[in-house]
């Protein structure tokens, strides 16, 4: 394998694993959020914020992928 191929695999793993972790986290938070909103409807704003927080993992993964692609050439 060439160096460029390994760099591409590393970048793909960086964003792919971050996206998988985000999906897993949001699934667990979403299930709990539905129960919380049913019991206490005024908690909707807090629940939405808690659902958005795991998205930062994808942003970090994307940032790492971009750094890998553009600094290791």
N, C-alpha and C positions, 0 to 999 in steps of 0.2 A: 504494500500500500504506500502511496505517496504521502508526503507531509501534508499536502493540501487536503487529501481525503481524510486524514486523521483530524485535521483542524475542523473540517465540516462535521464529522461525527461528534466531536467534542461540543461544538456549538449546538448541534441538534439535541444532544443529550441534555445540555444545560437548559434549554427551553422546554424540552419534552418532559423531563422529570419535574420541573417546576410546575408545569401545567397539570400533570397527574396529581401532584401533591395538593394543588389548589382545588382541583375537582373533588378529591377525597375530603378535604376540609370543608368545602362548601356543602357537600352532601350531608355531613354530620351537623353542621350549623343550621342548614335549612330545615332539617327534620325537627330539630329542637325549636327553631324559630316559629314553626307553624303551631306547635303546642303552646308556646309562650304567648303568641298573638291571640289564640283562642281563649286562653285564660285571662289575659290582660291586654285588651286591644290598644290601649294607650302606649304600649311599648313598641309600636311599629317603627318609630324613628331609631331607637336603639338597635333593634333587630336589623334594620337596613344597614346601619353602620357596621355591625358585626359581620354581615354578609360581604361587605366590600373589603374588609381588612385582608382576607387571604389573597385577593387579587394583586396585592403588592408582591407576592411571590412570583407571579408571572412577569411583572415588570422587572424584578431583579434578575430573573432567568433570562429575559430578553436583553437586559443590559450586559450580562456576562457573555451571552452569545455574540453580541455585537463586538465586545472587547476582544473575544477570542478570534473572531473573523478578521478584525482590522489591525490587531497588534501582533499577531503571530505569523504574518505573511512574510 
